[in-house]
């Protein structure tokens, strides 16, 4: 029916999140937060060590200038995740006119494997941030 077909043409989660990621990059660049010289990380201020997300603001600033090597250098996991989210959102947006969507389903062991891989990537990213003195 026409009503259900129009409902299928609404913005999806991936498209919305990708749009928010683009807005975050634009805001970071326009506001100058990525080179303000201030630390917004309480963990780093209190301990002297990078937290899991240290470098995210600078990475978004580098992404807004399309400087991928610099973005990966300051925050590889957030950079890869943001680029992946933007790609997923773009694919979903291209499917909107056909009233189709991308769907990701995981079950059982694959869900646990994805979760464990995410934890391992977060731990490796944190080790990198500490080693690189981000």
C-alpha positions in Angstrom: 0.0 0.0 0.0 1.0 3.6 -0.4 1.1 4.3 3.3 3.5 1.4 4.1 5.7 2.2 1.0 6.0 5.9 2.2 6.9 4.6 5.7 9.7 2.6 4.1 11.1 5.8 2.5 11.8 7.5 5.9 15.3 8.1 7.1 16.9 5.1 8.6 19.1 4.8 11.7 22.3 4.4 9.7 21.5 7.4 7.5 20.6 9.5 10.5 23.7 8.6 12.4 25.9 9.2 9.4 24.3 12.6 9.0 25.1 13.3 12.7 28.7 12.2 12.2 29.1 14.6 9.2 27.5 17.4 11.4 30.0 16.6 14.2 32.9 16.9 11.7 31.6 20.2 10.3 30.9 21.6 13.8 34.4 20.6 15.0 36.0 22.3 12.0 33.9 25.5 12.2 34.3 25.8 16.0 38.0 25.2 16.0 37.7 22.7 18.8 40.2 20.3 17.2 43.0 22.8 17.7 41.8 24.8 20.7 44.6 23.5 22.9 42.2 22.5 25.6 41.8 19.0 27.0 38.2 18.0 27.3 39.1 14.6 28.9 38.8 14.5 32.6 40.4 11.0 32.7 43.5 12.4 31.0 43.6 15.5 33.2 43.3 13.4 36.4 45.6 10.5 35.4 47.8 11.8 32.7 46.9 8.9 30.4 44.7 8.8 27.4 41.2 7.4 27.7 39.5 5.2 25.2 38.2 8.1 23.2 41.1 10.6 23.5 41.8 12.2 20.2 38.3 11.9 18.9 37.8 15.7 18.5 41.1 16.1 16.6 40.2 13.0 14.5 36.9 14.6 13.5 38.7 17.8 12.6 41.1 15.9 10.4 38.2 14.0 8.8 36.5 17.3 8.0 39.6 18.4 6.1 39.8 14.9 4.5 43.2 14.3 6.1 42.8 10.6 6.6 46.4 9.8 7.7 46.2 12.4 10.4 42.8 11.2 11.6 44.0 7.6 11.8 47.1 8.8 13.6 45.3 10.4 16.5 42.3 8.0 16.9 42.3 5.0 14.6 39.2 3.2 16.0 36.9 6.3 16.0 38.2 7.3 12.5 37.5 3.8 11.1 34.1 3.6 12.8 33.1 7.1 11.6 34.1 6.3 8.0 32.3 3.0 8.2 29.1 4.6 9.6 29.2 7.3 6.9 29.6 4.6 4.2 26.7 2.6 5.7 24.5 5.7 5.9 25.3 6.6 2.3 24.4 3.1 1.1 21.1 3.2 3.1 20.3 6.7 1.7 20.9 5.4 -1.9 18.4 2.6 -1.2 15.7 5.0 0.1 14.1 5.8 -3.4 13.6 2.0 -3.9 12.0 1.8 -0.4 14.8 -0.7 0.7 17.1 -0.7 3.6 20.2 -2.4 4.8 19.6 -4.9 7.5 22.3 -6.5 9.7 21.2 -9.5 11.7 23.4 -11.5 14.0 22.5 -14.6 16.0 24.2 -16.8 18.6 27.9 -17.3 18.2 28.3 -14.6 15.6 26.9 -12.0 18.0 29.4 -13.0 20.7 32.2 -13.0 18.2 31.4 -9.5 17.0 31.2 -8.4 20.6 34.6 -9.9 21.5 36.2 -8.5 18.3 34.9 -5.1 19.3 36.4 -5.4 22.8 39.7 -6.5 21.3 39.7 -3.6 18.9 38.9 -1.2 21.7 41.8 -2.6 23.8 44.2 -2.5 20.9 43.2 1.1 20.1 43.7 2.1 23.8 47.2 0.5 23.8 48.0 2.5 20.6 46.8 5.7 22.2 48.9 5.2 25.3 52.0 4.2 23.3 51.6 7.1 20.9 51.0 9.5 23.9 47.8 10.9 22.4 
